[in-house]
């Protein structure tokens, strides 16, 4: 397959791409934020190379006023410039009074802007300190195309340059940037001028500065000599040690894995009260949501700890893969994010092997499967033209599918061979920019395998295959087939002929023994000849392949009989593939329920039970009222024996995943199962938590919060809202904030929805609260009515990149009438920054409408007969 050339110039692309007539090499940037007035002024001197004679310089600027522009020649010649703006393409055009000849020049600009409240560019963030006073910070968020909101610049990833930043700040404030501080001098007006060392050559989207009332921990030094600190709001230093420990481990791990030292001179991890993303990989100054950096390990659940380590590892992996080596243009952002996601799993698994990180990755892979099964999916890499296109790249396909595909390749080639190829790639291209095929070529050179041919089939076309499995010729031959898996397979139409180069791993079992085979499935069919007959065969060893598996009835029966020989992630795959078959109308809901009954009888793995709970929760939405009592009894019969086996009280030597399994079962039984005893015990536990009792199991506390919310009263709602304001950790604040959306009462939901339009719910959380409200089984339609009627207010208040995350909740509005309303609304209210993702949400909603129409009566009959 010939890969497309996404960066080929077109008339439309030329509107957004800067000309290459002037190329920057270094920025001297001075910024003076006024936190009280929410404004900033600045100057920037950019060393540029004029490639051909020009009388106009074009660079990026948005929401800035450039007051002065001068081009200075090497001999001191000064050419004045006049500035005009093109708001549509986010450019500033500087007309020079005389043509500038080729050579080295210095472009000097003075400018001013506002510290916005959109969580992009240079923006304001606030927190309430221990004395009840509101404190204000100024924070940067440049990715993908927001550096132009903070200073005039050549804001494209391949315009790499070095940066020397100076921040002029009020006395008493902390100032941070990418590189180490080299001077801190008083100014004549009582402020301080803080200068930072010059950075390595990097892209504008990685430039960072933070100014505000923050405290900074003492530095902890890695084996490689890199000092790491955590910067945090005042009074929260006791929540920093866990992240520091993880960061030290990960930075050393990556330096060893890549075989290249960390490319910065220091590393600050900054907890930001208001932050649109999870975190941002600015070289040497990584910014985070507080909940993903500050944590009390004694009160946090295992998933909360895991998520923090994941995010720290993800951002630090970017120091090499993204910062040191950077995509040439935004269509390649998938490679940055997918590889960082892959590396976060690798590092977290090394940091805490007992968490079984590659097993829990199955949940993330499932989310990617669900999107990629849609007709509205997209290739992992696709042409990016405008800033809105670039923003739309940050989705599940970029992160989770991309990481899953890399995991599949790594397991097929072998970890050492894969790593050797990555080292070759990083070493060859450090400080430079690349395209996707540069990576495949490097791995191909190291492995001798047809890596580019394999990976082109996964990167440049959307979707994935279902691999069919059958045992033939007296079980001496395994026949493998492939066809595209689609959630909405158009009946009566020609089958989709898309094919992949599928690296298939299969375990062939004979009695208690098994062997692993590897085969590259290309074309629609291949066979594996066995030297002796197999008792059973399992395809997709360790769940590393990005494909569904469809067994023939005989092969499936044999496999289920030997499921005790499967790894947890492989048993997870059995449940996951079965639920996907329900969505695609290949399996009915009662058959799925029968499979779950069989597996649940002796299942004790957290991830498998999480997938079972997910399927049961989805069915819970479909069950009609007359069958609800029978349905909840069915769920109790499934899950209660598992809870009884492990008991309510955690054992002293119990591992964290086992503790989390208990919490998962309690949550399932207390919500979907409506188990009176579980609800009562959860309420009693929650009362003890509210009373301040120490030593309670975090997994049980988190489950109790969900159970209480699911049956909560107005009084409970008041208690939850109060706990949001008084939470002792960011994790507790988030638990209670999001649980407010689960209350069954219409009045309580109205109160919450109103809160999302005020500062009672931070804008960084607003989209996720509304999404969860849309998912409320009883009151989702009420939440949708609110979103429709307050669309303009919501759009104005929330960060633009989070709007589509809110809209994901419409997937649960699965009655035909509501679905029609949603479709009509978005026909009139598009999301230009997320056109593809919005289309996916709407199609997933239609899939769920079909499931309801097919399966509601079936599941009701299955549990009442």
C-alpha positions in Angstrom: 0.0 0.0 0.0 1.3 3.4 -0.9 1.0 5.8 2.1 -0.7 9.2 1.4 1.4 12.3 1.8 -0.6 14.3 4.3 1.8 17.3 4.2 1.6 17.8 0.5 0.7 21.5 -0.1 -2.8 22.4 -1.3 -4.5 25.7 -1.7 -6.4 25.1 1.6 -3.3 24.0 3.5 -1.4 27.1 2.3 -3.9 29.3 4.2 -2.7 27.9 7.5 1.0 27.0 6.8 3.5 29.7 7.2 5.8 30.5 4.3 9.4 29.1 4.6 11.0 32.4 3.5 11.9 33.3 7.1 13.1 30.6 9.5 13.6 31.2 13.3 16.5 29.8 15.3 16.3 31.5 18.7 13.8 33.5 20.8 14.6 36.0 23.6 11.3 36.3 25.3 10.4 38.6 28.2 6.9 38.5 29.7 5.4 40.7 32.4 2.1 39.3 33.7 -0.2 41.4 35.9 -2.3 38.8 37.7 -4.7 41.4 39.3 -5.5 43.0 36.0 -5.5 39.7 34.1 -3.2 41.2 31.4 0.4 40.8 30.3 2.9 42.6 28.2 6.0 41.3 26.5 8.8 41.6 24.1 10.4 39.0 21.9 13.5 39.1 19.8 13.6 36.3 17.3 16.9 35.4 15.5 15.8 34.4 12.0 17.4 33.3 8.7 15.9 35.2 5.7 16.1 32.6 3.0 15.1 34.8 0.0 14.5 38.6 -0.3 11.3 39.5 1.5 9.3 42.6 2.2 6.8 40.8 4.4 7.2 38.5 7.4 4.4 36.2 8.2 4.1 34.6 11.7 1.4 33.5 14.1 -0.4 35.7 16.6 -3.9 35.4 18.0 -5.6 37.7 20.6 -2.5 39.8 20.8 -1.8 43.4 20.0 1.7 43.9 18.5 2.6 47.5 19.3 6.0 47.6 17.6 7.9 45.5 15.0 11.4 46.1 13.8 13.8 43.9 11.7 17.4 44.4 12.7 20.2 43.4 10.3 23.6 42.0 11.2 25.2 45.4 10.5 22.7 47.3 12.7 20.3 48.2 10.0 16.8 48.7 11.4 13.7 48.3 9.2 10.4 49.3 10.7 7.4 47.1 10.2 3.7 47.7 10.1 1.4 45.0 11.4 -1.9 43.7 10.0 -3.8 40.6 11.2 -5.6 37.7 9.5 -7.9 36.4 12.3 -9.1 33.5 10.2 -5.6 32.0 9.7 -4.4 33.3 13.1 -1.5 35.2 11.5 0.2 38.5 11.9 1.6 40.0 8.6 4.5 42.4 9.1 5.2 44.7 6.1 8.9 45.8 6.1 9.7 49.3 4.9 12.5 47.9 2.7 13.1 44.4 1.4 15.3 42.3 3.6 18.2 40.5 1.9 18.9 36.8 2.6 21.0 36.3 5.7 20.7 36.5 9.5 18.3 39.1 11.0 16.7 39.8 14.3 12.9 40.4 14.5 12.0 42.6 17.6 8.4 42.8 18.7 6.6 44.3 21.6 3.1 43.1 22.4 0.3 42.8 25.0 -2.6 40.5 25.7 -5.1 39.3 28.2 -4.8 36.4 30.6 -7.8 34.5 29.3 -10.1 32.1 31.1 -10.2 29.5 28.3 -7.3 27.4 29.7 -5.2 27.9 26.5 -2.4 30.2 25.6 -1.4 32.3 28.6 -4.4 32.0 31.0 -5.6 32.6 34.6 -6.1 29.8 37.2 -7.3 30.3 40.7 -7.5 28.4 44.0 -8.7 29.1 47.5 -5.9 28.9 50.0 -6.0 27.5 53.6 -7.0 30.9 54.9 -10.0 31.1 52.5 -8.4 33.7 50.2 -8.5 33.4 46.4 -5.1 33.1 44.8 -4.4 33.7 41.1 -1.8 32.1 38.8 -0.8 32.7 35.2 -0.2 29.4 33.4 0.6 28.5 29.8 -0.9 25.7 27.6 0.5 25.9 24.1 -0.4 22.6 22.5 -1.5 22.3 19.8 -1.6 25.8 18.3 -1.8 28.2 21.3 1.7 29.6 21.7 0.5 32.3 19.3 -1.9 33.4 22.0 1.0 34.1 24.4 3.7 35.6 22.1 4.1 36.2 18.3 5.9 33.2 17.0 6.4 30.8 14.1 3.9 28.4 15.7 4.5 25.2 13.7 6.2 22.1 15.1 9.0 22.0 12.5 10.1 25.6 13.2 12.2 24.4 16.0 14.4 27.0 17.9 16.0 27.6 21.2 14.3 29.8 23.8 15.6 32.1 26.5 12.7 33.2 28.8 12.6 36.0 31.3 9.6 36.6 33.6 9.1 39.9 35.4 6.9 39.1 38.4 5.5 40.6 41.6 7.6 39.9 44.7 6.5 36.8 46.5 5.4 34.8 43.5 7.0 31.7 42.1 8.2 31.8 38.5 8.9 28.7 36.4 9.8 28.0 32.8 11.4 25.2 30.8 15.0 25.6 31.8 16.9 26.2 35.1 16.7 29.6 36.7 20.0 31.5 36.2 19.2 34.9 37.8 16.7 36.5 40.1 17.1 40.3 40.3 15.0 43.1 41.8 13.6 45.7 39.4 13.2 49.4 40.1 9.4 49.1 40.7 9.6 46.4 43.4 9.1 43.4 41.1 11.6 40.6 40.3 13.2 39.8 37.0 13.7 36.0 36.8 15.9 34.7 33.9 16.1 31.1 32.8 18.8 29.2 30.8 18.4 28.7 27.1 16.5 25.6 26.2 17.4 22.9 23.7 16.1 23.3 20.2 12.4 22.6 20.4 8.9 23.5 19.0 6.9 26.4 20.2 4.1 24.2 21.6 6.5 23.1 24.3 7.3 26.5 25.7 6.1 27.0 29.2 5.8 29.6 31.9 4.0 29.6 35.3 3.7 32.5 37.6 1.9 32.6 40.9 1.6 31.8 44.6 3.1 28.3 44.5 5.4 26.4 46.8 8.1 24.1 45.4 9.5 21.0 47.0 13.1 20.3 47.6 14.7 18.7 44.5 15.2 14.9 44.3 18.0 13.9 42.0 17.8 11.0 39.5 20.7 8.5 38.9 21.5 10.6 35.9 21.8 13.8 38.0 18.6 15.5 37.0 16.9 17.5 39.8 13.1 17.0 40.0 10.7 19.1 42.0 7.0 19.4 42.4 5.4 22.9 42.4 2.0 23.1 44.0 -0.6 25.4 45.6 0.4 26.5 49.1 -0.3 24.0 51.8 -0.3 20.9 49.6 3.3 19.8 49.8 2.4 16.7 51.8 0.6 15.4 48.7 3.7 15.6 46.5 6.1 12.7 47.5 4.3 9.9 45.6 4.6 11.7 42.3 8.2 12.6 43.0 9.1 9.0 43.6 7.3 7.9 40.4 9.0 10.6 38.4 12.5 9.7 39.6 11.8 6.1 38.7 10.4 6.9 35.3 13.0 9.4 34.2 15.8 6.9 35.0 13.8 4.1 33.4 13.4 6.0 30.1 17.0 7.2 30.0 18.0 3.5 30.2 15.3 2.3 27.8 16.1 5.0 25.1 19.8 4.8 25.9 19.9 8.6 25.7 20.1 11.0 28.7 17.2 13.2 29.5 17.6 16.3 27.2 16.7 19.0 29.8 18.7 20.6 32.6 16.0 20.1 35.3 12.4 18.9 35.7 9.6 20.7 37.4 6.2 19.0 37.8 3.6 21.7 38.3 0.1 21.1 39.8 -2.3 23.5 38.2 -5.8 24.1 39.8 -7.4 24.7 36.4 -6.2 22.7 33.5 -8.1 21.5 30.4 -6.0 18.4 29.6 -4.7 15.8 32.0 -1.1 17.1 31.7 1.3 18.7 29.2 4.8 17.6 28.3 6.5 21.0 28.3 10.2 20.2 28.4 11.5 20.7 32.0 8.2 22.2 33.2 5.4 19.6 32.9 2.0 20.9 33.9 -0.7 18.7 35.5 -4.2 18.7 36.8 -3.9 18.6 40.6 -5.7 15.2 40.8 -3.0 13.7 38.5 0.0 14.9 40.5 -0.9 15.5 44.2 -2.1 12.4 46.1 -2.3 10.8 49.5 -1.4 7.1 48.9 -3.1 6.1 52.2 -6.6 7.4 51.1 -6.3 6.9 47.3 -7.6 3.9 45.4 -5.4 1.7 43.3 -6.8 3.1 40.0 -6.2 6.6 41.3 -2.6 5.8 42.1 -2.2 3.9 38.8 -3.6 6.9 36.9 -1.2 9.3 38.5 1.8 7.1 37.7 0.5 6.6 34.1 0.2 10.3 33.5 3.6 11.1 35.0 5.2 8.3 32.9 3.3 9.5 29.8 4.6 13.0 30.1 8.1 12.0 30.8 8.2 9.6 27.9 7.4 12.7 25.8 10.7 14.2 26.8 12.3 11.9 24.2 9.4 10.9 22.0 7.8 14.3 21.1 10.2 16.9 22.6 13.6 15.6 21.5 12.2 14.0 18.3 9.0 15.8 17.0 6.5 15.2 14.3 6.9 17.4 11.3 3.2 18.4 11.2 0.1 17.7 13.3 -1.0 14.7 11.3 1.9 12.9 13.1 0.7 13.8 16.6 -0.7 10.3 16.9 2.9 9.0 17.0 3.8 11.3 19.9 0.7 10.4 21.9 0.4 6.7 21.0 4.1 6.1 21.8 3.9 8.0 25.1 0.8 6.0 26.0 2.6 2.7 25.1 5.6 3.8 27.2 3.4 4.8 30.2 2.2 1.2 30.3 5.8 -0.1 30.1 7.1 2.2 32.8 4.1 1.8 35.2 4.3 -2.0 34.8 8.0 -1.8 35.8 7.3 0.6 38.7 4.4 -1.5 40.1 4.4 -5.0 38.6 1.7 -6.1 41.0 -0.8 -3.7 39.3 -0.6 -5.9 36.1 -0.8 -2.8 33.9 -1.0 -4.6 30.6 -4.0 -6.4 31.9 -5.8 -3.2 32.9 -4.9 -1.7 29.6 -7.6 -3.9 28.2 -10.2 -1.4 29.3 -8.5 1.4 27.3 -8.2 -0.9 24.3 -11.9 -1.7 24.5 -12.8 2.0 24.3 -10.7 2.3 21.2 -12.4 -0.8 19.7 -15.8 0.8 20.3 -14.9 3.9 18.3 -13.0 2.0 15.6 -15.9 -0.3 14.9 -17.9 2.7 13.7 -18.3 3.7 10.1 -17.4 7.2 11.3 -14.0 6.1 12.5 -10.9 7.5 10.9 -7.4 6.3 10.1 -4.9 6.9 12.9 -3.1 9.3 10.7 -5.1 11.6 8.4 -4.4 15.0 6.8 -4.5 18.0 9.1 -4.9 21.4 7.6 -6.4 23.9 10.1 -5.9 24.4 13.9 -9.3 22.9 14.4 -8.2 19.8 12.6 -5.1 19.6 14.9 -7.3 19.9 18.0 -9.5 17.0 16.7 -6.5 14.6 16.7 -6.6 14.3 20.5 -8.9 11.4 20.8 -9.1 7.7 21.7 -7.8 6.6 18.3 -4.7 8.7 18.6 -3.9 7.5 22.1 -5.4 4.1 22.8 -5.7 2.6 19.4 -2.2 3.9 18.5 -0.7 2.4 21.7 -2.5 -0.9 21.2 -1.1 -1.1 17.6 2.4 -0.4 18.9 1.9 -3.1 21.6 0.9 -5.5 18.9 4.0 -4.8 16.9 6.3 -5.0 20.0 4.9 -8.4 21.0 5.1 -9.7 17.4 8.7 -8.6 16.9 9.9 -9.2 20.5 10.5 -6.4 23.1 14.3 -6.2 22.6 14.1 -6.0 18.8 11.4 -3.4 19.0 13.4 -1.3 21.5 16.5 -1.5 19.3 14.5 0.0 16.4 13.2 2.8 18.7 16.7 3.6 19.8 17.9 3.8 16.2 15.0 6.2 15.4 15.6 8.5 18.4 19.3 8.6 17.9 19.1 9.4 14.2 16.4 12.1 14.5 17.2 13.8 17.9 16.5 17.6 17.8 14.7 17.1 14.5 11.3 16.4 13.0 10.0 13.3 11.4 7.2 11.6 9.6 5.6 8.3 10.6 7.5 6.2 8.0 10.8 7.2 9.6 9.9 5.2 12.6 8.8 2.1 10.6 12.0 2.3 8.6 14.2 2.3 11.7 12.4 -0.7 13.3 12.5 -2.5 9.9 16.2 -2.0 9.7 16.7 -3.4 13.2 14.3 -6.3 12.9 14.5 -7.4 9.2 10.7 -7.7 9.3 8.3 -6.0 6.8 7.4 -3.4 9.4 6.3 -0.6 7.1 4.0 -2.9 5.1 2.4 -4.2 8.3 2.0 -0.8 9.9 0.8 1.1 6.9 -2.3 -1.2 6.9 -3.0 -0.1 10.5 -2.1 3.6 10.3 -3.6 4.7 7.0 -7.0 3.0 7.1 -9.6 3.0 9.8 -11.2 0.0 11.4 -9.9 -3.4 12.4 -10.6 -7.0 11.6 -12.4 -9.8 13.3 -10.2 -12.9 13.1 -12.2 -16.1 12.5 -10.8 -19.3 14.1 -11.7 -22.9 13.3 -10.0 -26.2 13.9 -10.0 -28.5 10.8 -8.7 -31.8 9.6 -9.1 -33.6 12.9 -7.7 -30.6 14.7 -4.4 -30.7 12.9 -5.0 -27.3 11.1 -6.0 -23.9 12.5 -7.8 -21.9 9.8 -7.7 -18.1 10.3 -9.8 -15.6 8.4 -10.3 -11.9 8.5 -13.1 -9.5 7.8 -13.7 -6.0 8.9 -15.6 -5.7 12.2 -18.4 -3.1 12.2 -20.9 -2.2 14.9 -23.4 -1.1 12.3 -22.8 -3.6 9.5 -25.1 -2.5 6.7 -27.3 -5.5 6.0 -27.6 -6.6 2.4 -24.7 -4.5 1.2 -21.4 -5.8 -0.2 -19.0 -6.9 2.5 -16.3 -4.5 3.4 -13.1 -5.8 1.6 -10.6 -3.9 3.8 -7.8 -6.1 4.9 -4.9 -5.8 7.3 -1.5 -7.4 7.8 -2.5 -9.0 11.1 0.3 -10.2 13.4 -1.6 -13.1 15.0 -0.4 -15.0 18.1 -2.1 -18.1 19.1 -1.8 -20.6 22.0 -2.3 -24.2 21.0 -3.3 -26.4 24.0 -3.0 -30.1 24.5 -4.0 -31.3 27.9 -2.3 -29.1 30.5 0.4 -27.9 28.1 0.4 -25.3 25.5 2.7 -23.7 22.9 2.6 -20.3 21.2 2.6 -19.9 17.4 3.0 -16.6 15.4 1.7 -16.0 12.0 1.2 -13.0 9.8 -2.4 -13.1 8.4 -2.4 -11.3 5.1 -5.3 -11.7 2.7 -8.6 -13.1 3.8 -7.4 -16.6 4.9 -4.4 -18.5 6.2 -3.8 -21.8 7.8 -1.5 -23.0 10.6 -0.4 -26.7 10.3 0.1 -28.4 13.6 2.4 -31.4 14.1 -0.2 -33.1 16.3 -3.9 -32.4 17.0 -4.9 -29.6 19.3 -7.4 -29.9 22.2 -8.1 -26.2 22.0 -6.7 -23.0 20.6 -6.7 -19.4 21.8 -6.1 -16.6 19.5 -4.6 -13.3 20.6 -2.1 -14.4 23.3 -1.9 -11.9 26.2 -4.5 -9.7 24.5 -1.8 -7.9 22.5 -3.5 -7.9 19.1 -5.8 -5.1 18.0 -8.5 -7.4 16.6 -11.6 -9.2 17.7 -11.8 -13.0 17.6 -14.7 -15.1 16.4 -14.4 -18.8 17.2 -16.4 -21.5 15.4 -18.9 -23.1 17.8 -16.7 -26.2 18.3 -13.5 -24.1 18.9 -15.4 -21.9 21.3 -16.7 -24.8 23.3 -13.3 -26.3 23.6 -11.7 -23.0 24.7 -14.3 -22.3 27.4 -13.7 -25.8 28.8 -10.0 -24.9 29.3 -10.5 -21.3 30.3 -8.6 -22.0 33.5 -5.4 -22.1 31.4 -6.0 -18.6 30.0 -4.4 -15.5 31.4 -6.7 -12.9 33.0 -6.4 -10.5 30.0 -7.4 -13.4 27.7 -10.5 -14.2 29.8 -11.2 -10.4 29.7 -11.1 -10.7 25.9 -13.7 -13.5 25.9 -16.2 -11.1 27.7 -15.1 -8.1 25.6 -15.5 -9.8 22.3 -18.9 -11.2 23.3 -20.3 -7.8 24.3 -19.0 -6.4 21.0 -20.9 -9.1 19.2 -24.1 -8.0 21.0 -23.5 -4.4 19.8 -23.0 -5.7 16.2 -26.1 -7.9 16.3 -24.0 -11.1 16.0 -24.9 -12.4 19.5 -28.1 -11.8 21.5 -28.1 -10.4 25.0 -29.3 -13.6 26.7 -26.4 -15.5 25.2 -24.0 -12.8 26.5 -25.6 -13.2 29.9 -25.2 -17.0 29.8 -21.5 -16.6 29.1 -21.1 -14.2 32.0 -22.9 -16.6 34.3 -20.4 -19.3 33.3 -17.3 -17.2 33.8 -18.5 -15.5 37.0 -18.8 -18.8 38.8 -15.0 -18.9 39.4 -13.7 -15.6 38.2 -11.5 -13.6 40.6 -9.7 -11.1 38.4 -10.4 -7.4 38.7 -10.2 -6.5 35.0 -12.5 -9.4 34.0 -15.1 -8.3 36.6 -14.8 -4.7 35.4 -15.7 -5.8 31.9 -18.5 -8.0 33.2 -19.8 -5.0 35.2 -19.6 -2.8 32.1 -21.7 -5.3 30.1 -24.3 -5.7 32.9 -24.4 -1.9 33.4 -25.2 -1.5 29.7 -28.0 -4.1 29.8 -29.3 -2.4 32.9 -30.3 0.6 30.7 -32.4 -1.6 28.5 -34.5 -3.5 31.0 -38.1 -2.4 31.0 -39.8 -1.6 34.3 -41.9 -4.8 34.7 -38.7 -6.9 34.6 -36.5 -4.7 36.8 -37.0 -6.7 40.0 -36.1 -10.0 38.1 -33.1 -8.3 36.5 -31.6 -7.0 39.8 -32.1 -10.4 41.3 -30.2 -11.9 38.3 -27.3 -9.4 38.9 -27.2 -10.3 42.6 -27.1 -14.0 41.8 -24.1 -13.4 39.5 -22.0 -11.1 41.6 -22.9 -11.8 45.2 -21.1 -15.2 45.4 -17.9 -13.4 44.2 -18.2 -10.8 47.0 -18.9 -13.5 49.5 -15.8 -15.4 48.4 -13.5 -12.5 49.1 -15.5 -11.1 52.0 -16.1 -7.5 53.1 -13.0 -7.0 55.2 -9.6 -6.6 53.4 -6.9 -9.1 54.6 -3.6 -7.7 55.8 -1.6 -9.2 53.0 -4.1 -8.6 50.3 -2.8 -7.0 47.1 -4.2 -3.7 45.7 -6.0 -5.3 42.7 -7.8 -7.7 45.0 -8.9 -4.8 47.2 -10.2 -3.0 44.1 -12.1 -6.1 43.0 -14.0 -5.9 46.3 -14.9 -2.3 45.5 -16.0 -3.1 42.0 -18.3 -5.9 43.2 -19.8 -3.6 45.9 -20.4 -0.9 43.4 -22.0 -3.3 40.9 -24.2 -4.9 43.6 -25.2 -1.7 45.2 -26.2 0.1 42.0 -27.1 -2.3 39.2 -27.9 -5.1 41.6 -29.9 -3.0 44.1 -28.7 -5.3 46.9 -30.3 -4.0 50.1 -27.6 -5.4 52.4 -24.8 -3.9 50.2 -26.6 -0.5 50.1 -27.0 -0.5 53.9 -23.4 -1.5 54.6 -22.2 1.1 52.1 -24.2 3.8 53.8 -22.8 2.8 57.2 -19.3 2.9 55.8 -19.9 6.3 54.1 -21.1 7.7 57.4 -17.9 6.5 59.1 -15.9 8.2 56.3 -17.8 11.5 56.7 -17.2 11.3 60.5 -13.5 11.3 59.8 -12.7 7.7 60.7 -9.1 6.8 59.6 -7.9 3.5 58.2 -11.0 2.7 56.0 -10.2 0.9 52.8 -10.0 3.5 49.9 -11.6 1.1 47.4 -14.6 0.5 49.7 -15.0 4.2 50.4 -15.0 5.0 46.7 -17.5 2.3 46.0 -19.7 3.4 48.9 -19.8 6.9 47.5 -21.1 5.5 44.2 -23.7 3.3 45.9 -25.0 6.2 48.1 -25.2 8.5 45.2 -27.1 5.9 43.2 -29.9 5.9 45.8 -29.2 9.3 47.3 -31.6 11.8 48.8 -31.6 15.6 48.9 -29.9 15.4 52.3 -27.2 13.1 50.8 -26.7 15.6 47.9 -26.1 18.4 50.4 -23.5 16.2 52.2 -21.8 15.4 48.9 -21.7 19.1 47.8 -20.2 20.1 51.1 -17.6 17.4 50.8 -16.6 18.8 47.4 -15.8 22.1 49.0 -14.1 20.5 52.1 -12.2 17.7 50.4 -8.8 17.0 51.8 -7.3 15.6 48.6 -7.9 16.3 44.8 -9.0 12.7 44.4 -11.8 13.1 47.1 -12.9 16.3 45.4 -13.2 14.6 42.1 -15.0 11.5 43.5 -17.7 13.6 45.1 -18.0 16.1 42.2 -18.6 13.4 39.6 -20.9 11.4 41.9 -23.3 14.3 42.1 -24.3 13.4 38.6 -25.5 9.9 39.7 -28.3 11.0 42.0 -31.7 9.7 41.0 -33.8 12.7 42.0 -34.8 15.2 39.3 -34.5 18.1 41.8 -30.9 17.1 42.7 -29.9 16.9 39.1 -31.4 20.3 38.4 -29.2 21.7 41.2 -26.1 20.1 39.8 -26.8 21.3 36.3 -27.1 24.8 37.5 -23.8 24.5 39.4 -22.0 23.7 36.1 -22.7 27.3 35.0 -21.1 28.7 38.1 -17.7 28.5 39.8 -19.1 25.7 42.1 -17.9 23.3 39.3 -14.5 24.1 37.9 -14.6 24.6 34.1 -12.0 21.9 33.8 -14.5 19.4 35.3 -17.7 20.9 33.8 -17.7 18.8 30.7 -17.1 15.6 32.6 -19.9 16.3 35.1 -22.4 17.0 32.2 -21.2 13.9 30.4 -21.9 11.8 33.5 -25.3 13.5 34.0 -26.2 12.5 30.4 -25.3 8.9 31.4 -27.7 9.0 34.4 -30.1 6.1 33.7 -33.1 7.9 35.2 -32.4 11.5 34.3 -30.3 11.5 31.2 -33.1 13.1 29.1 -33.4 15.9 31.7 -29.7 16.6 31.4 -30.0 16.6 27.6 -32.8 19.2 27.8 -30.5 21.4 30.0 -27.6 21.1 27.5 -29.8 22.1 24.6 -31.4 25.1 26.3 -28.0 26.3 27.7 -25.8 25.5 24.8 -24.5 29.0 24.2 -23.6 29.4 27.9 -21.9 26.1 28.1 -20.0 26.7 24.9 -18.8 30.1 26.3 -17.8 28.7 29.6 -16.1 25.4 28.9 -12.7 25.0 27.1 -13.4 24.3 23.4 -11.5 21.0 23.4 -13.7 19.6 26.2 -17.0 20.2 24.6 -16.9 17.0 22.6 -16.1 15.1 25.8 -19.3 16.3 27.3 -21.2 15.3 24.1 -20.0 11.7 24.5 -22.8 11.3 27.0 -25.5 11.4 24.3 -24.5 7.8 23.4 -26.7 6.7 26.3 -29.8 8.5 24.9 -31.0 5.4 23.2 -34.7 5.9 22.6 -35.5 6.7 19.0 -37.3 9.9 19.9 -34.3 11.3 21.9 -31.8 10.2 19.3 -33.7 12.1 16.7 -33.6 15.2 18.9 -29.9 14.9 19.3 -29.3 14.4 15.6 -31.4 17.4 14.7 -29.7 19.6 17.4 -26.2 18.9 16.2 -27.1 19.4 12.6 -27.7 23.0 13.7 -24.9 23.2 16.3 -21.7 21.6 14.9 -18.4 21.3 16.7 -15.8 22.4 14.2 -12.9 21.5 16.5 -14.2 17.9 16.7 -16.2 17.1 13.6 -15.0 13.5 13.4 -15.4 12.7 17.1 -18.9 14.2 17.1 -19.9 12.0 14.2 -18.6 9.0 16.1 -20.7 9.9 19.2 -23.8 10.2 17.1 -23.2 6.9 15.4 -22.5 5.2 18.7 -25.9 6.6 19.9 -27.6 5.0 16.9 -25.9 1.7 17.7 -27.3 1.8 21.2 -30.8 2.6 19.8 -30.5 -0.6 17.7 -29.4 -2.6 20.7 -32.4 -1.3 22.8 -34.8 -2.2 20.0 -33.4 -5.7 19.6 -32.5 -6.7 23.1 -34.8 -5.0 25.6 -37.6 -7.6 25.3 -35.1 -10.5 24.9 -33.2 -9.7 28.2 -36.5 -9.1 30.0 -37.8 -12.6 28.9 -34.5 -14.2 29.8 -34.6 -13.0 33.4 -38.3 -13.5 34.0 -38.8 -17.0 32.5 
